[in-house]
Amino acid sequence: MGKTSIARSIAEAMGRKFFRFSVGGMRDEAEIKGHRRTYIGSMPGKIISALRITKERDCVILLDEIDKLSIGIQGDPASALLEVLDPEQNKNFRDHYLDLPFDISNVFFIATANTLDSISRILLDRMEIINLSGYITDEKVQIFQKYLWKKVLYKNGVTPYGIEFDKKAIVALIDSYSRESGVRGLEKVTDKLVRKIAIKIVRKESFPKIIQEKDLETFLGVPKFTDERMVRASVPGTALGLAWTSVGGATLLIEALFVKGKGGILLTGMLGKTMEESSNIALSYIKNLLYKEELFNNRMIHLHVPDGATPKDGPSAGITMASAILSLALNTKVKSGFGMTGELTLTGEVLAIGGLREKIVAAKRVGIHKIIYPKDNLQHLQEIPDYVKRECIFSGESLRGSRFIIV
């Protein structure tokens, strides 16, 4: 999503020099605070080195991939960063190599991460968190036309040949070959396509001056992503949820089936502890809603989320699980064209969730334009740009009276 590019642009806008270093996989706190001079090959840490290289005390320093810090036998780099990022302490930052207090309070620190789950809570308290949303297809098309295509042509030395890309082909390239929240994968497949054109140029073979949608399969092979299979709740016991991952939004089909057993619920699909608890809450709520014990006494509900090799967790699938179980119990399909997200409680309330924008984008990508979301997320919905919400119908309600989603 261009986090590093944004950090570089911030430095340019502030008129300051920029220094980036990756802390991903870092295990030694000496990388941050330096080595003591008694060691052979000792040197200052990255912070002092950045100031030495930029020759400024108010530069912009980017701590890239801070969520991938590790703890090793040499110490905990995350703990070493506490002094660096705390404005009350970094006025007297002490590098082990210099062994003198040094004021780094004028340095503007920016950190990037793909997920907050692996970052220490104490470290997060020292930072202001800004969430960057993924790009929708329209935004990616603009990025491709104004920047990416020219960059790839120049990189491969084929700019003088005036090759152009049809807009329909751009959309197909985005949706069928590089489905992601950012544009890194899009750049890779575009690079691959242009390299094959470059080979044709060298061999003096004919090549299309305007890349059409039909040309994509010739250069890139069969599409990696077709229209997401099974995204429709087509039979009783299925419902479509919306999920938020570290790489953007995704659709989450949930399937429910009665199997022989003594009641309870069986889960498959690599579901985490939180989703397991959500499924039990959903089952208890539906049992109480229907008040038909005979439906559940001698049968177990098997709940499955496809794409079983991918771990899944989080509370926001509660409403979807409840809808799938209710659909199964009533032997009635869920209304077509609905995607839903929300954490369910035992009393039928649907609590607020995160990543609403990404989930809306994921729904639109597969042709879902009716979205059920927690009413507590109304303020977040209002903050989402209109062009993202275009053509969508939103329903912010609690699950009480949830039969409205059943035909």
Buried (B, 14 or more C-beta within 10 A) or exposed (E): BBBBEBBBEBBEEEEBBBBBBBBBEBBBBBBBBBBEEEEEEEBBBBBBBBBEEBEBEBBBBBBBBBBBBBEEEEBBBBBBBBBBBBEEBBEEBEBBBBEEEBEBBEBBBBBBBBEBEEBBEEBBEBBEEEEEBBBBBEBBBEBBBEEBBEEBBEBBEBEEEEBEBBEEBBBBBBBBBBBBBBBEBBBEBBBBBBBBBBEBBEEEEEBBEEBEBEBBEEBBEEBEEEEBEEBBBEEBBBBBBBBBBEBBBBBBBBBBBBEEBEEEBEBEBBBEEBBBEBBBBBBBBBBEBBEEEEBBEEBBBBBBBEEEEEEBBBBBBBBBBBBBBBBBBBEBBBBEBBBBBBBBBEEBBBBBBBBBBBBBBBBBBBEBBBBBBBBBBEEBBEEBEEEBBEEBEBEBBBBEEBEEBBE
